[in-house]
Amino acid sequence: MNTAEWKALWLEEEAQAHIHGWDFSHLQGRFEEEHDLPWSYRALVREYLRGDMTLLDCDTGGGEFLLSLGHPASNTAAIEGYPPNVELCRETLPPLGIDFRECADPSAIPFPDSSFDRILNRHGAFDPAELFRLLKPGAIFLTEQVGEDNDRDLVERVLPGIPKPFPHKNLREQRAAFEAAGFQILRGEEAYRPIVFYDVGAFVWFARVIAWEFPGFSVERCFDRLLDMQEELEKTRRIQGTIHRYLIIAGK
């Protein structure tokens, strides 16, 4: 393909770059990440969760992971603040008996003190003091988070010099914040692992969807750098970057 054909293909990917809930099925078979983390978030949740426990899932997306747990609806609550996902949650969760509430402020979650045995948060915002308020004595908060250095090597390739969107999101600083709020850290781990794209169009779609990491990214703006990626891909059959994740399990 010539450069004009590549541009047309990538512009088409850019135009299609949106998600419903937290659905990356558009990239099925075209990229890989998180398959080799040193922990399994799902397995940890199941290890710490019993059916008689009250559960809150923060920043639930479209409720996809929460629903996959099969936790009793009468003991389940969820919050979400991103408007398209809020509408999806309203359509799907309350009819099942799940207590869903719109909330975009992690410091003002609309539930009473000491409401929950378990609070989950995967890749969402949180405030340790508010979580401490919401948990019952002896209860647990479990989170897997995207760290401040996530995809930074890829960001630098297309948007050099762009500041980190979420500085201070690392295990050391967040562990200290939880301890300052009164929590005991039961487990804390951090990992850097590969993210791999098998075509540049997949990267274009990803960069447009993850706009907070790639602010201002567009095919037009970054076209020459995308061509460099295409040249590398033709030699190595992949474009590789690095994800940053950390895990905290904190007890009240």
C-alpha positions as CSV (number, residue, x, y, z in Angstrom):
1,M,0.0,0.0,0.0
2,N,1.1,3.6,-0.6
3,T,1.0,6.4,1.9
4,A,-2.3,7.7,0.7
5,E,-3.9,4.2,1.1
6,W,-2.4,3.9,4.6
7,K,-3.8,7.3,5.5
8,A,-7.3,6.4,4.2
9,L,-7.2,3.1,6.2
10,W,-6.1,4.8,9.4
11,L,-8.6,7.6,9.1
12,E,-11.3,5.0,8.9
13,E,-10.1,3.4,12.1
14,E,-10.0,6.9,13.7
15,A,-13.7,7.5,12.6
16,Q,-14.7,4.2,14.2
17,A,-12.9,4.8,17.5
18,H,-15.6,4.6,20.2
19,I,-16.7,2.0,22.8
20,H,-19.9,0.9,24.4
21,G,-19.3,0.2,28.0
22,W,-15.7,-1.0,28.1
23,D,-15.8,-3.1,25.0
24,F,-12.5,-3.6,23.1
25,S,-13.8,-6.3,20.8
26,H,-13.0,-4.2,17.8
27,L,-9.4,-5.0,18.5
28,Q,-9.9,-8.8,18.9
29,G,-6.8,-10.6,17.6
30,R,-5.1,-7.3,16.7
31,F,-3.5,-6.4,20.1
32,E,-2.6,-8.0,23.4
33,E,-2.2,-6.8,26.9
34,E,-2.6,-7.9,30.5
35,H,-2.4,-11.6,29.7
36,D,0.8,-12.0,31.8
37,L,0.2,-10.0,34.9
38,P,1.6,-11.6,38.1
39,W,-1.9,-11.7,39.6
40,S,-5.4,-12.3,38.4
41,Y,-7.9,-9.6,39.5
42,R,-10.8,-11.9,38.9
43,A,-9.3,-14.7,41.0
44,L,-8.5,-12.3,43.9
45,V,-12.0,-10.9,43.9
46,R,-13.5,-14.4,44.1
47,E,-11.0,-15.3,46.9
48,Y,-12.2,-12.4,49.0
49,L,-15.9,-12.4,48.2
50,R,-18.8,-14.4,49.6
51,G,-22.4,-14.3,48.6
52,D,-23.6,-12.9,51.9
53,M,-21.3,-9.9,51.7
54,T,-22.5,-6.4,50.6
55,L,-20.5,-5.4,47.5
56,L,-19.9,-2.1,45.7
57,D,-18.2,-1.9,42.3
58,C,-16.8,1.6,41.7
59,D,-16.5,2.9,38.1
60,T,-18.3,-0.2,36.9
61,G,-18.1,0.8,33.2
62,G,-21.1,-1.0,31.7
63,G,-21.2,-3.5,34.5
64,E,-19.6,-6.2,32.5
65,F,-17.1,-7.4,35.1
66,L,-19.6,-7.0,37.9
67,L,-22.2,-9.1,36.2
68,S,-19.7,-11.8,35.4
69,L,-19.2,-12.4,39.1
70,G,-22.8,-13.6,39.6
71,H,-22.9,-12.0,43.0
72,P,-26.5,-11.9,44.6
73,A,-28.2,-8.8,43.2
74,S,-29.7,-7.9,46.6
75,N,-26.2,-7.6,48.0
76,T,-24.8,-5.7,45.0
77,A,-24.4,-2.0,44.3
78,A,-22.5,-0.1,41.6
79,I,-21.5,3.5,40.7
80,E,-20.4,5.0,37.4
81,G,-19.9,8.6,36.2
82,Y,-19.1,8.5,32.5
83,P,-22.4,9.5,30.8
84,P,-22.6,6.9,28.1
85,N,-21.8,4.2,30.6
86,V,-24.3,5.6,33.1
87,E,-27.1,5.2,30.5
88,L,-26.0,1.7,29.8
89,C,-25.9,0.8,33.5
90,R,-29.4,2.3,34.0
91,E,-30.7,0.0,31.3
92,T,-29.1,-3.2,32.5
93,L,-28.4,-3.1,36.3
94,P,-31.5,-1.9,38.2
95,P,-33.8,-4.4,36.3
96,L,-31.7,-7.2,37.8
97,G,-32.1,-5.8,41.3
98,I,-28.7,-4.1,41.5
99,D,-28.6,-0.8,43.3
100,F,-27.0,1.5,40.7
101,R,-26.3,5.2,41.4
102,E,-24.7,7.8,39.1
103,C,-21.5,9.2,40.7
104,A,-18.6,11.0,39.1
105,D,-17.0,12.2,42.3
106,P,-14.9,9.5,44.1
107,S,-14.9,11.7,47.2
108,A,-18.7,11.9,47.5
109,I,-20.1,8.4,46.9
110,P,-23.9,8.4,47.7
111,F,-24.1,5.6,50.2
112,P,-24.2,5.8,54.1
113,D,-21.2,5.1,56.3
114,S,-20.2,1.5,56.9
115,S,-22.4,0.2,54.0
116,F,-20.1,-2.5,52.5
117,D,-18.1,-5.6,53.2
118,R,-16.2,-5.3,49.9
119,I,-15.5,-2.5,47.5
120,L,-14.0,-3.1,44.1
121,N,-12.4,-0.7,41.7
122,R,-10.6,-1.7,38.5
123,H,-9.0,1.2,36.7
124,G,-11.2,3.8,38.2
125,A,-10.8,6.9,40.4
126,F,-10.8,6.6,44.2
127,D,-10.4,8.5,47.4
128,P,-9.0,6.4,50.3
129,A,-10.8,8.5,53.0
130,E,-14.1,8.0,51.3
131,L,-13.6,4.3,50.9
132,F,-12.7,4.1,54.6
133,R,-16.0,5.8,55.4
134,L,-18.0,3.4,53.2
135,L,-16.5,0.2,54.5
136,K,-17.7,-1.7,57.5
137,P,-15.1,-2.5,60.3
138,G,-13.0,-5.4,59.1
139,A,-14.0,-4.9,55.4
140,I,-11.7,-4.8,52.4
141,F,-11.1,-2.6,49.4
142,L,-9.5,-4.3,46.4
143,T,-8.2,-2.5,43.3
144,E,-6.2,-3.0,40.2
145,Q,-5.0,0.3,38.8
146,V,-3.4,1.8,35.7
147,G,-0.1,3.4,36.7
148,E,1.3,6.7,35.8
149,D,3.8,5.2,33.3
150,N,1.2,3.3,31.3
151,D,1.8,3.3,27.6
152,R,4.3,6.1,28.0
153,D,6.8,4.7,25.4
154,L,3.9,4.6,22.9
155,V,2.8,8.1,23.8
156,E,6.3,9.4,23.3
157,R,6.4,7.9,19.9
158,V,3.5,9.9,18.6
159,L,3.2,12.8,21.0
160,P,6.7,13.5,22.4
161,G,6.8,15.6,25.5
162,I,3.1,15.3,26.5
163,P,2.8,15.3,30.3
164,K,1.6,12.3,32.3
165,P,-2.2,12.5,32.8
166,F,-2.1,10.9,36.2
167,P,1.2,11.5,38.1
168,H,1.6,10.0,41.5
169,K,-0.4,6.8,40.4
170,N,2.2,4.3,41.6
171,L,2.3,1.7,44.4
172,R,4.6,3.6,46.7
173,E,2.6,6.8,46.8
174,Q,-0.8,5.2,46.8
175,R,0.2,2.8,49.5
176,A,1.2,5.7,51.7
177,A,-2.2,7.4,51.0
178,F,-4.1,4.4,52.1
179,E,-2.1,4.0,55.2
180,A,-2.7,7.7,56.0
181,A,-6.4,7.1,55.7
182,G,-6.3,4.4,58.4
183,F,-6.1,1.3,56.2
184,Q,-3.8,-1.7,56.7
185,I,-2.3,-2.9,53.4
186,L,-2.9,-6.6,53.0
187,R,-1.2,-6.9,49.6
188,G,0.5,-4.5,47.3
189,E,2.2,-5.3,43.9
190,E,3.3,-3.5,40.8
191,A,4.0,-4.7,37.3
192,Y,5.3,-3.5,34.0
193,R,4.3,-5.7,31.0
194,P,4.2,-5.6,27.2
195,I,1.3,-4.2,25.2
196,V,1.5,-5.4,21.5
197,F,-0.3,-4.2,18.4
198,Y,-0.3,-6.3,15.2
199,D,-1.4,-3.5,12.9
200,V,-1.1,0.3,13.0
201,G,-4.8,0.8,12.5
202,A,-5.4,-1.0,15.8
203,F,-3.0,1.4,17.5
204,V,-4.9,4.4,15.9
205,W,-8.2,3.1,17.3
206,F,-6.7,2.5,20.7
207,A,-5.0,5.9,20.9
208,R,-8.2,7.7,20.0
209,V,-10.3,5.8,22.5
210,I,-7.7,6.3,25.3
211,A,-7.8,10.0,24.7
212,W,-6.6,10.9,28.2
213,E,-3.3,9.2,27.5
214,F,-3.0,10.4,24.0
215,P,-4.4,14.0,24.2
216,G,-4.6,15.6,20.8
217,F,-3.7,12.5,18.9
218,S,-5.0,12.3,15.3
219,V,-4.0,10.6,12.1
220,E,-3.3,14.0,10.5
221,R,-1.2,15.3,13.3
222,C,0.8,12.1,13.8
223,F,0.9,10.7,10.3
224,D,4.6,10.7,9.8
225,R,5.1,9.0,13.1
226,L,2.5,6.4,12.2
227,L,4.4,5.7,9.0
228,D,7.5,5.1,11.1
229,M,5.4,2.6,13.1
230,Q,4.2,0.9,9.9
231,E,7.8,0.6,8.7
232,E,8.8,-1.0,12.0
233,L,5.8,-3.4,11.9
234,E,6.7,-4.6,8.5
235,K,10.1,-5.6,9.9
236,T,9.2,-7.0,13.3
237,R,5.4,-7.8,12.8
238,R,4.5,-5.9,15.9
239,I,4.5,-2.5,17.7
240,Q,5.3,-3.0,21.3
241,G,4.9,-0.7,24.3
242,T,4.7,-1.1,28.1
243,I,1.7,-1.1,30.4
244,H,2.0,-0.2,34.1
245,R,-0.3,-1.8,36.7
246,Y,-0.5,-1.9,40.4
247,L,-2.6,-3.8,42.9
248,I,-3.7,-2.9,46.4
249,I,-5.8,-4.9,48.8
250,A,-6.5,-2.7,51.9
251,G,-8.4,-3.6,55.1
252,K,-10.2,-1.4,57.5
